[in-house]
Amino acid sequence: MDFQAILKDYKCKACIMSVDIYEDGKYGNIRVAAGNKAHAEEIERITGHPFVDDTPYEMSFTKDNNFEDFVYRGAVRHEQLHTYVELYQMGLWLELFLLPLESDVANKGYCVYIYDAHAKANTEKMSDLSPEISSSVLSACIKLRGANDFKQRMYDVIQDIREMCDARRCCILLLDKTTHDCGILSDAIRPGEVVPPKRQSMDRSFYDIACTWEDTLAGSTCIMLKSKDDLESIKDRNPIWYASLQKGVIDSLALFPLRHNDELVGYIWISNFKIETAVRIKEILEITSFFIASEISNYQLLKRLQILSNMDLLTGCQNRNAMNNRVSDFDPPEKINPKSIGVIFADINGLKRVNDVEGHEAGDKLLKRAAYVLETVFDTYEVYRAGGDEFMILAIDTTEEDIVERLGRLPKVSEENNVSLAFGYAFDDHNIDIRREMHQADERMYDNKQEYYKKYPERKYR
């Protein structure tokens, strides 16, 4: 076969791939049989050495099981293929075409590989999909922007994917590398199937396993394990994960990383799927995972902003903004209808003196100790820093006896942490009015504070 005659009219990067076909139907020895000028220049630019015809493909491209499967389908099964994928380790988006060629050599298949890469994603190319794949991706995107409940949206999407693949399970796992933790965001399971409880499967050991997947991917867009041979191939590449897979009944598995702005947020995986759908799974999830990751990242950012907007950064308690919003939850009264409500106000004695004499850094440390004391004593209540040296504690559906018992422990815990607190409380389990209880608790706290300064006048001013 005259390879150069075939390639001479291609102006874009193009080469001819060859695949050896064994008698048992398996394949091996994938090589780059020939390349045009644009391909040769690209390979020399990337690798630093001249391109040579009829060499193992790993000398030109990164070794990748998915790429090998792609070439096999083009050269041996004579499929015409096109895809657009992200090569995240290289910071590139790759568009590639595979066109089968008629082979004139026994037990060898050929295909033309045409490709191009860009630093930024091209939305037009991302949408250049078959009608079937486009419909599936569009359906997922619509559901991702549908219901207000974020977790319900995610479940709807992965349940569709699970049904489409006739899979046993489809799951989204989130990773948090700062806390070394992982957890299931959404899990769709075939009716009648039994899987390990989430708490058991998502312990620290599972996080350690999940951290090995990135090296196993080795820059690939996904891992597709479609047979026992594929599963066995993991044994050498990732023995830790292989041992975990052996504990479950895994016949097939597809694993896709979820990345947004070069940050790994988690993974989506599908297990025990219909093998005939493998190509469709790959094509759909290579695009859909892009949108899922973006949606997760935006959700996590919003949650972080909500936390920051409601947290007092110095003490870690909820701040005045959160307190005001919580109080507003009781308007109108029927919006929240608790059986009882308790309000406690606490104020640090002597903070002004500490700030004036020892400096504001010492005052900040005193505020932190006070917050620790209150969150320790009132650990099941809601603790807010109302502002300055004042805190409010809100107790819903408790008893007055429980509040009094905790207040009885407050002086001892305060003394252990070198803090003095004035406090007052109000409780009602009949005609509940949170603002009335707040006013009453504040007045009682003020009276308690005045008694303290009468006893220790030198601690008020200096």
DANOR-V368907 format. One record per helix or strand of 2 or more residues. SS is the DSSP state (hx for helix, st for strand). FROM is the first residue (numbers start at 1). TO is the last residue. If there is no record, write none. Layout:
# DANOR-V368907
SS:FROM:TO
SS:FROM:TO
This chain:
# DANOR-V368907
hx:3:7
st:13:21
st:27:35
hx:37:47
st:55:56
hx:57:59
hx:65:75
st:81:87
st:92:101
st:108:118
hx:123:126
hx:131:144
hx:150:165
st:169:176
st:181:189
hx:198:201
hx:204:210
hx:213:217
st:222:225
hx:228:237
hx:239:247
st:253:260
st:263:271
hx:275:309
hx:320:328
hx:333:335
st:341:348
hx:351:358
hx:360:377
st:382:387
st:390:396
hx:400:416
st:421:428
hx:434:455
hx:457:459
